[in-house]
Amino acid sequence: MGRWRPPQPRSSKYITGEGYKRLNDELKYLWKTKRPEVTQSVKEAAAQGDRSENAEYIYGKKQLREIDRRVRYLSKRLEDMVVVDRAPDPDKRDTVFFGAWITLLDEDDQEKRHRIVGPDEINAGSDYISMDSPLARLLLKKQLGDEVCLEKPDGNEVWYEIVKVEYEP
Protein backbone atom coordinates (compact mmCIF):
# COMPACT_ATOMS: atom_id res chain seq x y z
CA MET A 1 0.00 0.00 0.00
CA GLY A 2 1.60 3.23 -1.15
CA ARG A 3 1.18 6.85 -0.27
CA TRP A 4 -0.24 7.79 -3.67
CA ARG A 5 -3.42 9.79 -3.62
CA PRO A 6 -5.43 10.82 -6.63
CA PRO A 7 -5.05 14.50 -7.52
CA GLN A 8 -7.59 16.87 -6.03
CA PRO A 9 -10.06 18.37 -8.47
CA ARG A 10 -9.12 21.90 -9.44
CA SER A 11 -10.98 24.45 -7.39
CA SER A 12 -12.94 27.24 -9.01
CA LYS A 13 -11.01 30.28 -10.10
CA TYR A 14 -13.62 32.87 -9.16
CA ILE A 15 -13.04 35.34 -6.34
CA THR A 16 -14.75 38.43 -4.96
CA GLY A 17 -13.06 41.81 -5.12
CA GLU A 18 -12.45 41.79 -1.35
CA GLY A 19 -10.96 38.30 -1.48
CA TYR A 20 -8.61 39.27 -4.31
CA LYS A 21 -7.46 42.34 -2.40
CA ARG A 22 -6.83 40.27 0.74
CA LEU A 23 -4.74 37.66 -1.12
CA ASN A 24 -2.85 40.36 -3.02
CA ASP A 25 -2.12 42.19 0.26
CA GLU A 26 -0.82 38.93 1.76
CA LEU A 27 1.46 38.43 -1.25
CA LYS A 28 2.82 41.98 -0.98
CA TYR A 29 3.38 41.61 2.78
CA LEU A 30 5.23 38.32 2.38
CA TRP A 31 7.40 39.56 -0.47
CA LYS A 32 8.14 43.13 0.65
CA THR A 33 8.12 42.88 4.45
CA LYS A 34 8.33 39.37 5.88
CA ARG A 35 10.86 37.85 3.45
CA PRO A 36 13.43 40.68 3.84
CA GLU A 37 13.14 40.42 7.65
CA VAL A 38 13.70 36.66 7.63
CA THR A 39 16.51 36.98 5.08
CA GLN A 40 18.28 39.47 7.35
CA SER A 41 17.92 37.20 10.40
CA VAL A 42 19.31 34.24 8.40
CA LYS A 43 22.21 36.40 7.28
CA GLU A 44 22.97 37.37 10.89
CA ALA A 45 22.68 33.75 12.06
CA ALA A 46 25.02 32.59 9.29
CA ALA A 47 27.62 35.12 10.43
CA GLN A 48 27.78 33.42 13.84
CA GLY A 49 29.73 30.46 12.49
CA ASP A 50 28.90 26.76 12.29
CA ARG A 51 25.61 26.48 10.43
CA SER A 52 25.00 22.78 11.05
CA GLU A 53 24.19 23.31 14.73
CA ASN A 54 22.83 26.84 14.50
CA ALA A 55 19.11 26.61 15.31
CA GLU A 56 18.39 30.20 14.29
CA TYR A 57 19.94 29.59 10.88
CA ILE A 58 18.12 26.28 10.34
CA TYR A 59 14.77 27.71 11.46
CA GLY A 60 15.27 30.84 9.34
CA LYS A 61 15.99 28.77 6.23
CA LYS A 62 12.88 26.69 6.89
CA GLN A 63 10.83 29.86 7.30
CA LEU A 64 12.22 31.20 4.01
CA ARG A 65 11.19 28.01 2.20
CA GLU A 66 7.65 28.32 3.61
CA ILE A 67 7.43 31.98 2.59
CA ASP A 68 8.74 31.21 -0.91
CA ARG A 69 6.26 28.34 -1.30
CA ARG A 70 3.34 30.60 -0.32
CA VAL A 71 4.58 33.42 -2.58
CA ARG A 72 4.80 31.02 -5.54
CA TYR A 73 1.32 29.67 -4.83
CA LEU A 74 -0.25 33.12 -4.47
CA SER A 75 1.50 34.46 -7.58
CA LYS A 76 0.27 31.60 -9.74
CA ARG A 77 -3.20 31.55 -8.22
CA LEU A 78 -3.76 35.31 -8.54
CA GLU A 79 -2.76 35.21 -12.23
CA ASP A 80 -5.57 32.77 -13.02
CA MET A 81 -8.27 34.35 -10.86
CA VAL A 82 -11.42 35.86 -12.29
CA VAL A 83 -12.58 38.75 -10.09
CA VAL A 84 -16.36 39.02 -9.78
CA ASP A 85 -16.95 42.45 -8.34
CA ARG A 86 -20.32 43.51 -9.67
CA ALA A 87 -23.82 42.60 -8.61
CA PRO A 88 -26.34 41.22 -11.09
CA ASP A 89 -28.84 43.45 -12.83
CA PRO A 90 -31.60 44.86 -10.59
CA ASP A 91 -34.24 42.59 -12.13
CA LYS A 92 -32.19 39.48 -11.20
CA ARG A 93 -31.38 40.42 -7.60
CA ASP A 94 -33.73 37.77 -6.20
CA THR A 95 -31.66 34.99 -7.83
CA VAL A 96 -28.64 33.47 -6.08
CA PHE A 97 -25.36 34.13 -7.88
CA PHE A 98 -21.71 34.18 -6.85
CA GLY A 99 -21.03 36.72 -4.09
CA ALA A 100 -24.60 36.78 -2.77
CA TRP A 101 -25.51 36.84 0.91
CA ILE A 102 -28.25 34.26 1.40
CA THR A 103 -30.46 33.90 4.45
CA LEU A 104 -31.82 30.36 4.80
CA LEU A 105 -34.61 29.11 7.02
CA ASP A 106 -34.17 25.48 8.08
CA GLU A 107 -36.73 22.92 9.27
CA ASP A 108 -36.41 24.13 12.89
CA ASP A 109 -37.17 27.76 11.90
CA GLN A 110 -33.53 28.71 12.51
CA GLU A 111 -32.11 31.36 10.19
CA LYS A 112 -28.61 30.95 8.79
CA ARG A 113 -26.80 33.56 6.72
CA HIS A 114 -24.08 32.58 4.24
CA ARG A 115 -22.13 34.21 1.45
CA ILE A 116 -21.12 32.24 -1.62
CA VAL A 117 -17.46 32.97 -2.39
CA GLY A 118 -14.48 31.35 -4.07
CA PRO A 119 -12.59 28.50 -2.40
CA ASP A 120 -9.61 30.74 -1.61
CA GLU A 121 -11.71 33.03 0.60
CA ILE A 122 -12.93 30.47 3.11
CA ASN A 123 -11.96 31.06 6.74
CA ALA A 124 -12.82 28.87 9.68
CA GLY A 125 -15.65 30.36 11.66
CA SER A 126 -16.83 32.72 8.93
CA ASP A 127 -20.21 32.70 7.23
CA TYR A 128 -18.59 32.19 3.84
CA ILE A 129 -19.19 28.98 1.92
CA SER A 130 -17.24 27.89 -1.13
CA MET A 131 -19.04 27.88 -4.45
CA ASP A 132 -17.72 24.32 -4.81
CA SER A 133 -19.51 23.11 -1.66
CA PRO A 134 -22.64 20.96 -1.97
CA LEU A 135 -24.85 23.61 -0.34
CA ALA A 136 -23.64 26.39 -2.62
CA ARG A 137 -24.07 24.23 -5.71
CA LEU A 138 -27.67 23.60 -4.63
CA LEU A 139 -28.32 27.30 -4.04
CA LEU A 140 -26.78 28.79 -7.18
CA LYS A 141 -29.42 30.03 -9.64
CA LYS A 142 -32.25 29.40 -7.18
CA GLN A 143 -34.63 32.24 -6.40
CA LEU A 144 -36.12 33.88 -3.36
CA GLY A 145 -38.71 31.57 -1.81
CA ASP A 146 -37.31 28.36 -3.35
CA GLU A 147 -36.74 25.31 -1.19
CA VAL A 148 -33.66 23.12 -1.50
CA CYS A 149 -32.89 19.73 -0.02
CA LEU A 150 -29.32 19.02 1.11
CA GLU A 151 -28.42 15.38 1.59
CA LYS A 152 -25.82 15.02 4.31
CA PRO A 153 -23.06 12.38 4.22
CA ASP A 154 -24.84 10.36 6.92
CA GLY A 155 -27.89 9.99 4.64
CA ASN A 156 -30.12 12.51 6.41
CA GLU A 157 -31.79 15.27 4.46
CA VAL A 158 -32.10 18.90 5.50
CA TRP A 159 -34.55 21.27 3.85
CA TYR A 160 -33.86 24.99 3.53
CA GLU A 161 -35.99 27.84 2.27
CA ILE A 162 -34.33 30.91 0.76
CA VAL A 163 -35.83 33.86 2.64
CA LYS A 164 -33.43 36.66 1.62
CA VAL A 165 -30.89 37.30 -1.14
CA GLU A 166 -28.65 40.35 -0.86
CA TYR A 167 -25.75 41.76 -2.84
CA GLU A 168 -23.80 44.12 -0.62
CA PRO A 169 -21.03 46.24 -2.12
N, C-alpha and C positions, 0 to 999 in steps of 0.2 A: 504494500500500500504506500503510494508516494504522497508527496505534498502538493501535487498538481491540483489546481482548481480551475474551473472554466473561467474565462474572462467575464468580467462584469459587463452588463449591457451599458452602452454609452448613455450618460445622463443627458437630459435636454440642455440645449444651449441658450435658453431664454433666461433673461434676468431683468429685474426692475431697475429703474434709474438709481434708486437708493442703494440697491445691492451692488451695482456696478461701481458706484462711488466708494462704497465701503471696501470692496476688494482692491480697487485701484489705490486707495489710501493706504491699505495694508502693504501693498507692493512697494509704494514709495517709501513708507516708513522702514521696511526691511532693507531696502537697497540704499537709501540715503542716510539713515540714522543708525539702525541696529548693526548692520554689517560693518560699517567703519569702526564702531565702538568695539565690536568683538575682534576685528582684525588688529586693532591697536593693542588690546589685551593679550592676544596671542603673540604679537611682536614683542611685547614686554616680557612675557613668560619665556619666550625662546631665548631672550638675552640673558636669562638667569643660568644657562648652562645646560646640563644633561636633560635632553628632552624625553628620554625613555621613562623616567620616573617623575616627571614634572606634571602633576595633576592639573594645574591651571592650563598648561599647554595642551594636554590631551583633551580636556573638557572644552577648551576654546575651539580646537579643531573640529570636535564633534558638533559643537554649536554652529560653526561655520557651514558644515555640511548640511545641517538641518535648514539653515537659512537659505542656502543656495538651492536646495531641493524645493523649498516652498516658493522661492522667487521664480524658478523655472516653471513650476506648475502654474502659478498665477499668470506669468507672462503668456504662456501658451493658451491657457484657458480664456484669458481676457481678449486675446486676438480673435477667438472663434465665437465670442458671445454676441447675441442679438439683444440689444437693449429695447425693452418695451416700456416706453415712458409716456404713452398717451392713453387716455380713456376711450372707450368706444363711443360711437355717435350717441347723441342724447336719446334717440328712439330705441336704442339697444341696451340701455343702462339697466334693464331688469333681467338681462341674460348674464350668466356667469362666464367671464373670460379671465385670462391670465391677469394677475394683479388685483383682482376683486377681493373685497372684504365681504365674507358671507356669514350671515347669522343663521344658524340651524336650530331647529326645535326637534329634540329627540322624543322617544316614546314616553319618557317620564316628565315631559314638559320642561326640560332643562334646556336653556339656550347656550349654544356654543358659538363663538365667533372665530373664524379662521380667515387667513389671507392666502391665496394661491400664488406661490412664488417659484422661482427656479431652485433646483437642488443645491446650488451653491450658497443660498441665503438662509438655509435652515439652521436655527440655533436651538439648543435644548431649552425647554421651558418657554419658548415663544409660541405665539398663536399662528405662526407660519406653517403651511404644509406644502410639500413639494408637489409640483404639477405632475410628477411621475408616481405619486402615491395613489393607492386604490381609491381613496375618498375623493381626491381631486379629479381623478379621471372620471368618476361617476358624476361629479358636479359640473364639469366643464360643459358649456352650451345648454345647461338646464336654465329654466326661468323661474322667476319669483313665483312661489306657490307650488312648485313641483315637489314631488316626494321621490326620494331615492332610497334604495335598499342596499346596505353595505353588508356583505357576507364576511364575517370575521374568520380568522384561521381555525378557530375551534369549531366552526360549523354554525354558530349562532348568527342570526341576522339582526341588524339594527336599522330601523327606519328613521329617516330624517326628512323634515320639511324645510324648504328654503323660505325663510320669513323676511330676509332683508339682503339686498345686494347693493354694495356701495363701492364707488371708485373715488378714493380720496387722493388729492394731489401729493 
